Amino acid sequence: MLIGIPSILSPELLKTLMEMGHGDEIVLADANFPAVSCARRIIRADGHAIPDLLDAILTLMPLDQYVDQPVLLMEKVAGDTVETPIWATYGTIIAERAGADIAVGLVERYAFYERARAAYAIVATGERAQYGNVILKKGVIREK
């Protein structure tokens, strides 16, 4: 344990966040996502919800301020009527941790999978909300 590090962040996830550079992406994958078949690097966070992980990660990792949408969600499949209240939860967390001006984009399902395959790492979570997947693009730490 360390002071100031959210306990939900495993040593492996913390190491991965430290290794990532500006522009690298990390996927927080819901329980239905094909994480193992898509991952270059996989981190297991079974049993953890994405909102808890997202909140913890954004206490340590800045989002990329040089792109229009540093946060991407998987767009619902055309005709799918499922509700996605988790997106509002993500929006609240992102606004609190990274700022209200952070734009969140939507990516078509198969394009999301391709983007995930190129990501630095995928975190396989226990999140059960449909369309709960998130891609985060790492920004830079600025000197104060």
N, C-alpha and C positions, 0 to 999 in steps of 0.2 A: 504494500500500500504506500501511496505517496500523498502528500498534502496537495490539494488543489486539482488532482486528477480524478475525474469521475470514475467510481468503482466499476461501472458497467463496461468500461473500456478494458478489454483483456490485454495482457502484455503483447500478444501477437498483433492485435488491432492498433495499439499504441505505436508499436514499432513500424507498422505499415504506414500509418499517418506521418510518422517522422521521415520515412524513406521517400515519400511522395514529393515531387517537385511541382513548381508552378505549372498549371495546365493539366497535370495528371488528374484522372478521374477515378472515383471509387463508387461502386454500386452498393446500395443497401437493398437487398433482394428479399421480397416476401417469400413465404413458405411454399408458394406454388411455382416460383421462378426456377428455371433449369440452371441453377447456379453452378453445379459441378461441371456440366457439359459446356458452359460458356466461359468459365474462369481460367485466366492465366495464373492467378493466385486466389485461393479461396480461404476465407476466414470464417470459422463456425461461430455463430452467435445464437444457436438454437435456444428457444425459450424466451428470447428477448424481443420486445416490440420495437419496430422502427422508430416511432416517435421518441422513445427513451434514448436510443442510440444516436439519432439525429441531434437531439438536444446536447448530448455529451460531446459528440464530435465537433459541433459548432462552437463549443466553449474553447476549443483548442485550434481548430483549423479555419483559416479565412477562406472565403469564397472568391473566385476569380473576378476581379472588378473590370477586366479588359474584354469580357465577352457579354453579349446581350442577355444570355440566360445561363447563369452558372449552376442552376438547378433544373433538372429535367425529370419529368414523370412519364410513365407509360400511358399513352393515350388509350382511351377505351376503344374497343373494337366497334366498328360501325354497327349500329343496331342494338348494341348491348345496353340494357336499361338499368344495370346495377348502379346504385348510388355510390359515391366516393367521398364520404364525409372525412376520411383520413386526409384528403388533400387540404382541407381547411385547417386541420391540426398541424400539418406540415407548414402551412403558410404562417400560422401564429408563431411557431418555433423559429422559423427562418427570420421573421420580422424582429423577434425579440433578440436573437443571437447575432444576426448579420445585418439587420437594417430593413426598414420597410420598403426600401427602393429596390430590393433584390427581385429580379424578374424570374419567374418559374415558367419553363416551357413544357410543351407536350411533344412526345415523339411517338410515332406509329410503332405498333408492337414489334414487328420484325426489324425495323430500323433500331429500336431500342436494344434488341438482342445483339445486333451487330455492334452497336456502340459498347455494350457490356463486354463483348469478346475482346475489345481493344482496351478496356479499362485496366488500370493498374491492379485493381483487386476487386473482388466481389465478396461482400459480407452476407452470408446465408443466415437469415434470421428466422424467428418463429412467427413473424407477422402474418396474421390471417386475413387482413383486409384485402379485398380484391383491388388490383391496380395500386398496390402499396409500394411498388418499386420506385427508387429514387437514384438518380445519378448526381453526384456532387463534383464540381470542378474546383480543384484547389487553387487558391490565390497566393499572394505573397504577403509576408510579414513585413510591415514597414517600421522603420526606426521612428521613435517618437521624439 
